[in-house]
Amino acid sequence: MNDEATCIYLKLRMPSKPCSYSALEGQYVLHQTLGTGGFAKVKLATHILTKEKVAIKIMDKSALGDDLPRVQLEIEALKNLSHPHICKLYQVIETESHYFLVLEYCSGGELFDYIIEKDRLSEKEARHFFRQIISAVAFMHKKGYAHRDLKPENLLLDSDQHLKLIDFGLCAKPQSGMQQPLETCCGSPAYAAPELITGEYYNGNKVDIWSMGVLLYALLCGFLPFDDENVAKLYRKIQKGRYFCPSWLSSESKTILFELLQVDPRRRISIENLKIHPWVMKGYEAPVDWYFTRSVKLDQNCLAELAVYHRRSMRSLEFSIQRNNFDYLHASYLLLESKKESGKSLSLLQQSNILREQNVNTNLSIVFDTSPVIKRVSMDSLTNSKLLELGSPQKNSSNLLNDSRLASPGISVPRKNSDKENFALPQIPSRRNSKMSSTKYSSGEIQVNHTPKAVGMSASLDAKVDYIGSSSDTTSLLISEKRAKSFESPTAVTTPQRRPPRHGATSSAKKVFGSIEKGLDRVKNLLTPKKRMYGCGIEGPKKVKNLCNVSAINDKVTPEEVLESLQSALIRKGIPCKQSGYTLRGKIVDGKKVQLRFELEVCQLVKHKLAVGVLRKRLEGDAWHYKRVCEEILRLALLNTSPARKHV
């Protein structure tokens, strides 16, 4: 299926979205919301061409107001900051109503949640993460940007536990360099430097160093050096620069924290000295590697895949990608490059995974041209070089690659000149009782003669299907066209008939009684107390393998009892909540402003023999406020689920 056919087909199959998101259609499939902010939200999505997951930051222009220049500066910063520990920007889409920033997806979640899960990190692990933070900040400062909002919530972990710095919405780029004083007070109060609080002019790089000190303290201790629910008291603590040093901190850790958290910015350690600090160098032979340059030469394998798919020369594609337009082609190349680094297949020929996500049967029928160039060649065996050869014009033969209905690049579909605007839709297998003229079995090969039908075409076809190889992923189909017969449905593809049952009527009887049993099971499932209680059609709590952001409940209690205890705890704290199955969504509001939104989901822990746990998720609001609230709710819930109460 070519680009146009894929886009139109997925557009028809995808659930309807708001018209304001129409710019994403045909390029990305949107999934759940990962987080929300004042005027933006981040959604998980799938890049259709490569089938890779991305995060899309969606910003409503009407809600931006005076913050529009900040968004433009954020986009500029992300385009210029290509670094292993800075979240990668793939694509920028601007419409009349929205900005869409397509970003690298970090599946490991926030560094904050990682700290909370482990209570606090060892000095060795904290050093490992802090070196990555130094690397990202040093590169950013060298490029002339100050982040001004460094905190654990703005540091994400990828699948390999590498840190990625995100959210450049408050960054600054002084015109005269990093030594130019700034005056805008911004950032999070708990991480704000003293000079920000007093309203003085400040240097962007110095306030970032202070925030890095707060970050390192949080890594080593599991809580903040300056913390108070009363903002005025919090500011007084920061201005004094006094903080508690736990007994488990080594003298070397205390020293580097002292140098980072200096109230006077002139005495604060510089990023250059921080890269070679003894605490940072401990266990490492070299200083922090911070300067990275992107290779000018593009990966030839990735280019070859894109060239075959788009039917363009590699040279023209290379020129387009190097222009850094941050368009869909640019995103496709970067995602292919990422796939290669992670050892995944680069093939763009199969769209089956995306179609499967849309609940579409992916057993697609592909009609091959009878050309000797393509005949009897397995799709899985086509290398990039072979595909490029197929894409080149052949002497004394028609060009096979100009057909807009191709199921895959290099595969030609025969058509008439009067049918130029049509394309071959994926064909969904028919029911198993489809009639066939004959079925012939032989060792290693199945031959089927049948007469599929499709609307709007008058042609007869006797198709011979050869199943080549035994690949579990895809079976290569070679269909040779013979002569025309009429079609009725474009999606009707017959399947081979089964062998006759060995035991005659016994098999039919089993099939009948099996159907009755399945029907009874469906009735029983609909009438179970669990489904009637929650009314959401779920059979039980979600089973969780990863213990990140999960609190285990040690008592031998049922998921329903834990859910009831969480509801009671939320009521006692005066927090309104909404229930959806085994998930409770709580919200804390101050006047009309939402201070905190979070989710608590009762789950079962696979690694603990399906013991009950509570999966936590912060949706909006301050992370440490969320931590305190969740700890109190879980404490009250554990009291409610004590063994003594269980038998009441």
N, C-alpha and C positions, 0 to 999 in steps of 0.2 A: 504494500500500500504506500503510495507516495505521500509527500507532505500535505498536499491539499486534501487528499482522501482521509488521512489520519485525523487532521484537524476537524474536518466536517463530521466525521463519524464519532469522534470523542465529544464533540460539541452536542451532538444529538443524544448521546448516551449519558452525559454528565448531568447531575442535578442542577436545576436553575439557580443562578447566583444573582445578586443585585446587579443592576445594569451598570453601576459605577465600577464593577470589577470586570467588565467585559474585556478590558485590555489584556487580561491574563488568559482568556480562553484560547485554546489551541496551543498554548505554551506551557501552562502549569495546571495541575489538578490540586485544588485547595483541600486541606484537611482541617484538623482541629486548631483552635487558637492556643498559642504557647504563652502569650502574655499580653497585657494591655497597659496603656499609659494614658496621659492626659488627652492627647490628640492622635495617638497612634496605637496600633495593635500589631502583633507578630503572629503569623499563621504558618503552620507546617504545610509544605506543598511538595509535589513531585514534579520534577522537570520531565516533561513528556518524552523528549527525544532520548535522553540518557537513562531515564528511570531513576535518577538520583534524587534524594531528599534535599530540600533547601528550606530556608526560613525567609519569609517575605514580610518585610516591615511595611505596613500600609498606613499612610498618613493622609488625613483629610485636610485638604487645603482650606476649607471654610472654617475649620477649627484652629488653624495655625495663627492667623492674625499677625501680630508683630513678630512672631517666632519664625516666619518664613525665611528670613536671612540665615537663621541658625540651621535650618534644614538644608539650605543650599551649601552652607559651609561644611556640614556633616557629609554631604555627598562628595564634595570636593576632597575632603580629608580621606574618605574611604577609597577614592580613586587613586590617591597619591601614596597611600600607606599599604604597600604590598609586603607583608612580613609574616613569617610562620606563626607568630603569636598575636596577630591582629586578625580579627574576623574578616574574611575575604568578601569583597563585593563582586558579584557576578554580572548583574544587570540593573539598569535604572529605566523605569517606565514612568513617564509623566503624562497625565491626562489633564483635562480641564478641571477635574475635581480632586484628583489624588496623585500622590507620589507612591510608587512601588519600588522598594529597594530589595532586590533578590540577593540574599546573603548566604554565606556558608552555614550549614546546619550543624550544631554541636550537640550530639546526642547525650553527652555526659552530664548535662545540666549545669547549674550555677556552682561556682566554687564555694559560695556560702552554704549551700546544702551539703556539700562534701565535708565542710568543717563541722557542721552541726551533727552529721551522721557519725563522725569519728570523735566528737566532743572536742578534741584538739589534736593537732598533728605533731608528730615527732620532729625533732630539730632537723633530722636528715630529710624528711619529706617536705617540711616547710622550706628548707633551703632549695630543694629541687623546684618547687613552684615559684619561689621568690626570684630565682635566677631567670626564669621565663618572664616574670613581670618586669625585671630590670631590662631585659633584652628588648621587650616591646616599647617600654617608656623611653629608653635611650634612643631607639630608632625614631620614635615619634618626635622627640625633642630635636633630634638632628635635622628632621624635615621641617622644623619650625612650628610644630603644633604642641599645645598644652591641652591635656585631656580635661582636667578640672572636675572630674567626677569619678575618680578611682575608688572602687569599693568591691567587695566580694561578689555582689550581685551583677556587676558589669564584667566579670571574668567567668567565661564558660569553659567547660571541659569537652574535648572531642572524644571519639571512641578510643583513642590511644592515650587518654589522660594528659593531653597537651592543652595548656591554657590558651584561650583566645580572648583578647580584649575587645569589648563591644561598646556600643552607645557613645558616639561622638557628638551627640546633640548639644553638649555644653562646651565643646572644644573651642579653643581660640588660636588664631594665627596672627600674632603681632606683625605689623608691616615692617618694622625695623629690627625684627629678630626677637629671640626669647628674652633679651634683657630689657625690652620695652615694657614699662609698667602698665598693668591693667587695673580696671576699677570696678568691673561688674562682679557683684557678689553672687555666686552660684555654687551648686553642688549640694551634698548631703551634710546636714549639721554635724553629725558624729565624726565625719572625716574632714571637716573644714579646718584649715590652718588658722592660727590666731590672727594673722594679719587680715584674713577675710572677714572675721567676725568684727574686728574693730573698724572696718570700713576704710582701711588705708589702701594706698596703691600697692600693688604686689606684682611679683614675677610669677608667670604661669608655671615655670619649671620648679620653682621652690614650693608652691602649694601642692604640686604633684608628689614631691619628695615627702612632704608631711603625710599625705594620704597613704603613701607606700609604707610609712612607719606604722600607721594605724592598721593597715592590711597585715603587715608582718606580726604585729601584736595579736591580732585576731587568729592568725594561723597557729601561733605558738601557744596561745592561752585558751582559745575557744570563746572568748568574749571581748568586748571593746575596752580600750583603755579609758575612754571618756564616755560616760553613758548616764543619762538621767531623763526621765519622762518630762520633767520641767525644762524647757528649752533655755530659759535664763540661767538656771543652775548649770546646765550642760556647757553653756558658753563660758561661764566663770571657771569651770574646771579646765577647759581647753586653754584659756588665757593664762592660767597658772602653770599649765604643763605638768601637773603632778598626776601620777598614775601608780597603781598598785603593781608590784612585781611579785608574781607567785614564786613559791619555793622551788618549783621544778625548772625555772629558767636558769640556764648556765650563765656564767660571768660574761662569756663572749656574746650571748644573745642580749644580755642587758646592755652591753656596750654599744652594739649596733642600733638598738632601739633608742638609746640615749642620743646618739648622733643623728638619727632620723627625726626624732620628736623634740627638736630644739625650738623653743618659742621664738627666739630671734632668728629670722630667716638667713641672716648673714653668717651665722654659726652652724647652720644646717649643712649636712654633708652634701656634696655635689654628686651628680649621676656618674661622673668620671671616676671619682674616688670610690663610689659604691660598687662599680664593676670589679674592682680589685681589692675590695675589703677582705680582711682575713676570715671573717665569718662566712662570707660568700664564697671564698676560695677553698674553704675546708673540704677535703675529699675530692677536689677537682684540680687538674693539672694546669688549666688555662683559665684566663678571665672570661667573663660572660661574652659569648659571641652574639653581637647585637646587630651588625650591619649586614644586610642581605640585599643582593641585587637580583632582579628577575632576569633569567637568561633571555637574550634577544632572539636566539634561535628557537623556533617552535618545534615541538615533538612531531616527527614525521609520521609515526603510526597514527596519532590522533588526527593529524591533518588528512591522512589517507582515508580514514573512516568518514570524516566529514565531506571530503571531496567526492567519494562514492555516493554518499547519501544525497548530497545536494546536486550531484552531476555537474560539478565545477572543477576547474583545474586546481591543483594544490597551490600553485603560485598565486592565483587570484584570491583564494581563501586566506593564504598567509598574509597577503597585503591587507585584506579586510580586518583580520583579527588584530594585526599589529597597529591598526589605527586606534585601538582602544575606545571603540564607540560604546562599550558596555551595553550591547544589544543582545539578542537571543543567540546569535552566532558566537559572540564572545563568551557568553555563559556556557554554551554547549562545549566549546573547546576547553575551558577551565575545568568543567566537570569531567570531561573525558580524561584530562590530564590527572585529575584527582583519582579517578577510577584506576588508571594505570599504576599509579603509585601504591594503591592499596591492593593490587594484584587481581582486580576484577576484569571481566571480559570487556573489550572495547566495542563489541559489535553493536551497530545501530540498525541491523536488518530486521530484528524481531521486535515487535511491539506487544508481545503476548503478556508481559508482566503488567503493563499499564492497563490493558484491556481486562485482565483478570481483576485488577483493583476496582474496576467499574462494573464488576459482576457480569462480564460479557464472556460468553464461551469463546475460547481462543483457538479452537481447532479450525483454523482458517483454511479454506480451499484456495490453492494457488494454481492457476492455469499457466503452463509453460509454453513458450514458443517452440516450434519444431526445429528451430535453427540448430545445426550441428555444433555451434559454438557452445550452446547452453545445455543441449539435450543430455540427459543421464549424468548430470553433475550434482552432487549433494550440496545443498546450501551451506551446511556446516563446514564443508571442505574448501569453500571459496576464500582465499586469502585476499588481503588488500591489493596486492599486485595483480592477482587474477581479475579482481573486480574492476580495477582500473583498465585492464586490457579489454574487458567486456564493455567498458564505457567508451572506448575509443571507436571512431567510425571504421567500419569494415569495408574493404574494397569489394565491389560487385555485389553488395548486399545492402539492404535498407538499414538505416540506423535504428537499433532496437531500443534505444534509451530515450526516445522522445515521447513516449506514451505516458500521459498523465495518470493512467489507471494502474501503474505498476504496483504490485503488492510489495516488492522490495527492489532496491536499485539493482540493475543488472538482470532483472527478470522481466521479460516482455509479455504483454498480454495482447493477443490478436484482436483487432477491431476493424470496423469499417470507417471510411472517411466521414460518413454521416453520423458517426457516434463519437465525435471528438470531445464533446463536453461531458460525457459519462465517465465514471470511474467504477472500478470493481469493489463493491462493498464486501467486508468479511462475511463469509458464509457460515452459518451456524448449523451444526448437524441436526438432522431431523430425528423424530422418534425412532426407536429401535424396530418398530414394526413396519418400517418403510419397505415397500415391495421392490424386489430386484429381479432382473431377468435371469441371472445365473450367478453362482458363486463357485469359484474353483480354488481348491487348496493344493498347494505343493510345498515341498520342503524349502524353507527360506524365502518364499515369495507368496503373496496373496494377489490374485487377479480378480477384479470385480468388474462386471459389465452392468451398467445401470443407465438410467435416463433421467438425470436431474432436470428440474424445470425452473424457469425464471420469468418474471414479468417484463414486458416491454421488449423482448427479443424473440426472434424467430430463427432458431438454429437447431440442428440436431447434432447430438454428440454421443458417441460411444466412447466411454472413458476407460482407460486401462490404468490402474493404480498399482505402482510397484512400491512396496515398503522396503526401503534400503537401510541396512544397518539396524542397530538395536539401541540407539540413543534414547535415554530416558527423558531428555528435555524436549526434543522436537524430532519428528519422523519426516524425513525428506520425501516429498511426493512428486512424482514425475508423471504428468498427464499428457498424453499425445492426442491432439485434435484429429478427428476423422471426418465426420460429416454432420450436417445440421439436423436437429429435431427441435420440437417446440419446448419452451420453458414455461413454468407457472410461477415459481417463487424464487427470488434471488438468493434466498437463504436456505434453500432446500438442498441438502447434500445427503445422499443415502449412505448407510453404513453396512458393512458385511453382516449377513444373517448368521445367527449362532448355529452351531452343530445341533443335530437332532438330539433330544434328551435320551439318555441310555435306558431309563426305566419307564418310559412311556408316560402314563397318566400320573405316576407318583410325583414327578417333578412339577406337573401342573397343580396338583393338590397342595404341594408345599408352597408354591407361589401364591395360591389363593389364601391359605391360612396365614402365610407370612404377611400378606396385605392386611388381613383382619387384625393381626397382632399389632401392626404398625398403627392402624387406625385407633385401636384401644389405647396404645401408648400416648397418642396425641391427645385423646380425651383426658387421660389421666394427668398429663402434664398441664393441661389447661385448668384442671380443678385442684391442683396442689395448693395447700395453704400458703406456701411461700409466694406463689404468683398472685394469689388473690390478695395477699397482704400488701405487696408492693406495687402491684398493678403495672409492672413495666416489662413483663415477658422475659425476665431473666431467671435462670435456674439457680444461681448461687453467686457468691462473691467471686471477684476476679482472682485468679491464681497468679502470684507474683514470684519471679525468680530472683530479680535484682533487689537487694535490700536497701538501696539508696532511698532516702526519704521515707523509710518505713519504720514504725515503732511496733515492736513485737509485744503482744499481750501474753504474759506468762501463764495466767490462770487458765484452767481448762473450761473455757466458756464458748458458747456458740456465737457465730457472726451476728445473729439477731440480737443477742444480749449485749454485745459490744455496741452495736448500732443504737440500741435504746439508751445505753449509758452515755454515749456521746451526745445524744439529743438532750438528755437531762443535764449534762454538764454545760452545754451551750445555753440552756435556759437559765441555769443558775448564774452564769456570767452575764446574762442579759444580752446575748448575741442572737439576733434573729437568723434563722437558717431555712434553707429549702432542701428537700430530700428528693433524690432521683435514684431509685434502686438502693444500692448500698453506699451512695455518695451523699454527703451533707455539705452544702455550700453556705458558709457563714460570712457575715458582713458587719463591719464596725463603721458607724457613720458619726461624724462630728458636725452637727447642723445639717447642711446639705452636701458636705464634702465627704466622700468615701475615704476613710483612713486605711482600711484594710479589707481585702477579700481573699478568702482561702477555701480550700477543699479538704475534707477528711473522708477518705474512702475505706471502708472495711474490706479487707482482702484476706486471702489465705497464702501462707508462706510455703512455697514448694520445698525450700531447703530445710525447713523445720517440720517436716511431716504434716504439712497443711495446717499448722498452727495459725491462729487468728492474728492479724496485724492491722495497723492503721496506716494507710498511705497518705502522706501530707503533700499539699501543693499550694504555694503562695501565688495568687493571681494578680494582686495589686497591693501596694503599700510598702512600708518600711520593713526590711527583712528582720531586724532585731525585735521590732514590735511583734511581728508574726511569730518569732521564736518564743517570746515570753507568753503570748496568748496560747499557742499550741501546747506548750509545756503545762500550763495551768489546766487546760481542758483535758489533756490526757491524764494528769494527776487525779482530777475529779472523776474521770471515767473509770480509772483503775480502782478507785475506792468503791464506785457503784457496782463493779463487776467482781467484788471479793467473793470467795467461796461461801461466806456466811450469808450474803445476800442472794446468792445463786439458788439456795434451797428454800428461800422464803416463799 
